[in-house]
């Protein structure tokens, strides 16, 4: 059964958001990064859907909480993944990079998180190219089908787009498998059904060491640098030979069998990509 979460936008909309518009410049090295939301950019703790997690939050020492970047509202806490500011600043400084959000919760929830991120990091009003939700999934066998985006935004294609997600099933299907960046789940307060034995201080300490978003920045730089001088290369972004040409083989972690399988990074550490 899919998880649907709603948050009211009113408290967030009261925040002072200094809106800026950035001119979108079309270049040969355009790059689109599509982000999942929950456990990829944030961890959402809601009093109704995550009672055990909210209880852990309330019991956590304030000095430990102070190390995290979080937003609290009446019934929920939203914890932001480390280095999001660095990531968003990098994207804002590069007019050829666009960012999209795609959650498997309702689209309205995704929009509320986009609004929150815009408020927290002073993002331009056109920073997010789109916000998709569960309503935009046509077939659960090919969840978050990137070809839907490519049909709507012809500037983007399988040579200049990648999806950052913590769930393997959103990446490892025929359409997305050569454009997926699998990142460790960001869950300092544990995942649903696995919170009984969690040691919060240790879990938060591990979360603070998380550098997945820094890896996304590093990865994006390499892609743009390569695409700028190889505009004619229309191979899928994470095609094995293309990765070799980009000198990025170290990102590939595969099991050599009849059908290559991406190895999930189970704890905080370096993300892997699919191909």
C-alpha positions as CSV (number, residue, x, y, z in Angstrom):
1,X,0.0,0.0,0.0
2,X,1.5,3.3,-1.0
3,X,2.4,5.9,1.6
4,X,0.7,9.2,1.1
5,X,1.7,12.2,3.2
6,X,0.2,15.6,3.3
7,X,1.5,18.7,5.0
8,X,-0.1,22.1,5.3
9,X,1.6,24.8,3.4
10,X,0.3,27.7,5.5
11,X,3.0,27.7,8.2
12,X,5.7,27.3,5.6
13,X,4.3,30.0,3.3
14,X,4.6,32.5,6.2
15,X,8.4,32.2,5.9
16,X,10.1,35.1,4.2
17,X,11.1,33.8,0.7
18,X,13.1,36.3,-1.3
19,X,12.1,35.3,-4.8
20,X,14.5,35.5,-7.7
21,X,14.2,34.6,-11.3
22,X,17.1,33.1,-13.2
23,X,17.3,33.2,-17.0
24,X,17.3,29.7,-18.5
25,X,20.0,29.4,-21.1
26,X,19.9,26.5,-23.5
27,X,23.4,25.0,-24.1
28,X,24.9,21.9,-25.5
29,X,25.8,20.8,-22.0
30,X,22.3,21.0,-20.5
31,X,21.9,18.7,-17.6
32,X,18.7,17.6,-15.8
33,X,18.9,16.1,-12.3
34,X,15.7,14.5,-11.0
35,X,15.5,13.9,-7.2
36,X,13.3,11.7,-5.2
37,X,12.2,13.4,-2.0
38,X,11.8,11.1,1.0
39,X,15.0,9.5,2.4
40,X,16.8,11.1,-0.6
41,X,16.6,14.8,0.2
42,X,14.8,14.7,3.5
43,X,13.5,12.5,6.3
44,X,9.9,13.4,7.1
45,X,8.6,12.5,10.6
46,X,4.9,12.9,11.0
47,X,3.0,12.5,14.3
48,X,0.3,10.4,12.5
49,X,2.3,8.2,10.2
50,X,5.6,8.0,12.1
51,X,4.6,8.0,15.8
52,X,7.6,6.0,16.8
53,X,10.0,8.3,15.0
54,X,8.5,11.4,16.4
55,X,8.7,9.9,19.9
56,X,12.5,9.2,19.3
57,X,12.8,12.8,18.1
58,X,11.2,14.2,21.3
59,X,13.5,12.1,23.4
60,X,16.7,13.1,21.6
61,X,19.0,15.4,23.4
62,X,18.8,19.0,22.2
63,X,22.5,19.2,21.8
64,X,22.4,16.3,19.4
65,X,19.4,17.8,17.5
66,X,21.3,21.0,17.1
67,X,23.8,19.3,14.8
68,X,21.0,18.6,12.2
69,X,19.4,21.0,9.8
70,X,15.7,20.6,10.4
71,X,12.3,22.3,10.2
72,X,9.6,21.7,12.7
73,X,5.9,22.4,12.4
74,X,3.0,21.5,14.7
75,X,2.7,17.8,13.7
76,X,5.8,17.0,11.8
77,X,9.6,17.4,11.7
78,X,11.5,17.6,8.4
79,X,15.2,16.8,8.5
80,X,17.3,18.0,5.6
81,X,20.1,16.0,4.2
82,X,23.6,17.4,4.7
83,X,25.2,19.5,1.9
84,X,21.9,20.4,0.3
85,X,22.9,24.1,0.3
86,X,26.1,23.2,-1.5
87,X,24.2,21.2,-4.0
88,X,21.5,23.9,-4.7
89,X,24.1,26.7,-4.8
90,X,26.0,24.7,-7.4
91,X,22.9,24.2,-9.5
92,X,22.0,27.9,-9.3
93,X,25.4,29.0,-10.4
94,X,25.2,26.8,-13.5
95,X,22.4,28.1,-15.8
96,X,22.6,24.9,-17.8
97,X,21.5,22.7,-14.9
98,X,17.9,22.2,-14.1
99,X,16.4,20.3,-11.2
100,X,13.1,18.3,-10.9
101,X,11.4,16.5,-8.1
102,X,9.5,13.2,-8.3
103,X,7.9,11.6,-5.2
104,X,5.7,8.6,-5.0
105,X,3.5,10.4,-2.5
106,X,0.9,12.9,-3.8
107,X,2.1,15.7,-6.1
108,X,0.7,18.3,-3.6
109,X,3.0,16.9,-0.9
110,X,5.9,17.2,-3.4
111,X,5.0,20.8,-4.1
112,X,4.9,21.6,-0.3
113,X,8.4,20.2,0.1
114,X,9.6,22.2,-3.0
115,X,8.2,25.3,-1.3
116,X,9.9,24.4,2.0
117,X,13.3,23.9,0.2
118,X,12.8,27.2,-1.6
119,X,12.2,29.0,1.7
120,X,15.1,27.3,3.5
121,X,17.7,27.9,0.7
122,X,16.3,31.0,-1.0
123,X,15.9,29.3,-4.3
124,X,14.7,31.1,-7.4
125,X,11.0,30.7,-8.1
126,X,11.7,28.7,-11.3
127,X,14.4,26.6,-9.7
128,X,12.4,23.3,-9.9
129,X,11.5,22.6,-13.5
130,X,8.7,20.3,-12.4
131,X,7.3,18.5,-9.3
132,X,5.8,15.1,-10.1
133,X,3.9,12.8,-7.8
134,X,2.3,9.4,-7.6
135,X,-0.4,10.7,-10.0
136,X,2.3,10.9,-12.7
137,X,3.3,7.2,-12.5
138,X,1.6,5.4,-15.4
139,X,2.9,1.9,-14.7
140,X,4.4,0.6,-11.5
141,X,6.6,-1.7,-13.4
142,X,8.5,1.3,-14.7
143,X,8.1,3.7,-11.8
144,X,9.4,7.3,-12.4
145,X,9.7,6.7,-16.1
146,X,12.2,9.3,-17.3
147,X,10.9,9.0,-20.9
148,X,7.8,10.9,-19.8
149,X,10.0,13.8,-18.9
150,X,11.9,13.6,-22.1
151,X,8.6,13.7,-24.1
152,X,7.5,16.8,-22.3
153,X,10.9,18.6,-22.2
154,X,12.7,17.7,-25.5
155,X,15.9,19.5,-24.4
156,X,16.5,16.5,-22.2
157,X,17.2,12.9,-23.1
158,X,19.1,9.8,-21.9
159,X,22.5,11.5,-22.5
160,X,21.9,14.5,-20.1
161,X,19.5,13.3,-17.4
162,X,19.8,11.2,-14.2
163,X,17.6,10.3,-11.4
164,X,18.8,10.4,-7.8
165,X,16.8,7.9,-5.7
166,X,17.3,5.7,-2.6
167,X,15.0,2.9,-4.0
168,X,16.4,0.4,-6.4
169,X,13.1,-0.5,-7.9
170,X,12.7,3.1,-9.2
171,X,16.0,2.8,-11.1
172,X,16.5,-0.8,-12.1
173,X,13.9,-1.2,-14.9
174,X,14.6,-1.0,-18.7
175,X,13.9,2.7,-19.1
176,X,15.8,4.1,-16.1
177,X,18.6,1.6,-15.6
178,X,21.3,3.6,-17.5
179,X,20.2,6.9,-15.9
180,X,19.9,6.0,-12.2
181,X,22.1,7.3,-9.3
182,X,21.3,5.1,-6.3
183,X,22.0,6.8,-3.1
184,X,22.0,5.4,0.5
185,X,18.7,6.2,2.3
186,X,18.9,9.3,4.5
187,X,17.1,8.2,7.7
188,X,18.8,9.4,10.9
189,X,15.7,8.3,12.8
190,X,15.5,4.9,11.2
191,X,13.1,3.4,8.7
192,X,9.6,2.3,9.4
193,X,9.6,-1.1,11.0
194,X,13.3,-1.0,11.9
195,X,13.4,1.5,14.8
196,X,13.3,-0.8,17.8
197,X,17.1,-1.2,18.1
198,X,18.2,2.1,16.7
199,X,20.7,4.1,18.7
200,X,19.8,7.7,17.9
201,X,23.1,9.4,18.8
202,X,25.0,6.9,16.7
203,X,22.5,7.1,13.8
204,X,22.7,10.9,13.8
205,X,26.4,10.8,13.9
206,X,26.5,8.6,10.9
207,X,23.9,10.8,9.1
208,X,26.1,13.9,9.7
209,X,28.9,12.1,7.8
210,X,26.7,11.6,4.8
211,X,28.2,13.2,1.7
212,X,25.9,11.9,-1.0
213,X,24.9,15.4,-2.2
214,X,28.6,16.3,-2.5
215,X,29.0,13.3,-4.7
216,X,26.1,14.5,-6.9
217,X,27.9,17.8,-7.3
218,X,31.2,16.1,-8.2
219,X,29.4,13.8,-10.6
220,X,27.6,16.6,-12.3
221,X,30.8,18.5,-12.9
222,X,32.3,15.6,-14.7
223,X,29.2,15.1,-16.8
224,X,29.0,18.7,-17.9
225,X,32.8,18.8,-18.6
226,X,32.5,15.8,-20.8
227,X,29.3,16.8,-22.6
228,X,30.7,20.2,-23.4
229,X,33.4,18.7,-25.5
230,X,31.5,15.6,-26.7
231,X,28.1,17.0,-27.7
232,X,27.8,14.3,-30.4
233,X,27.9,11.5,-27.9
234,X,24.3,10.4,-27.5
235,X,24.9,7.2,-25.6
236,X,22.9,6.8,-22.4
237,X,24.5,8.7,-19.6
238,X,25.7,5.7,-17.6
239,X,26.6,3.4,-20.6
240,X,29.6,1.4,-19.5
241,X,31.8,2.5,-22.4
242,X,30.7,6.1,-22.0
243,X,31.6,6.0,-18.3
244,X,35.1,4.7,-19.3
245,X,35.5,7.6,-21.7
246,X,34.5,10.0,-18.9
247,X,37.1,8.2,-16.7
248,X,34.3,7.4,-14.1
249,X,34.5,3.6,-14.0
250,X,35.0,3.8,-10.2
251,X,31.3,4.6,-9.8
252,X,30.3,1.3,-11.3
253,X,29.7,-1.5,-8.8
254,X,28.3,-4.5,-10.6
255,X,27.8,-8.2,-10.2
256,X,29.1,-10.0,-13.4
257,X,26.3,-12.4,-14.2
258,X,24.0,-12.9,-17.2
259,X,22.0,-9.7,-16.2
260,X,24.2,-7.1,-14.5
261,X,22.8,-6.1,-11.1
262,X,23.5,-2.9,-9.2
263,X,24.7,-3.4,-5.7
264,X,22.8,-1.4,-3.1
265,X,24.9,0.6,-0.7
266,X,23.4,-0.4,2.6
267,X,24.8,2.3,4.8
268,X,26.1,5.8,4.5
269,X,28.8,5.9,1.9
270,X,29.4,6.5,-1.8
271,X,26.4,6.3,-4.1
272,X,26.4,3.9,-7.0
273,X,25.0,4.2,-10.5
274,X,23.1,1.9,-12.7
275,X,23.8,0.9,-16.3
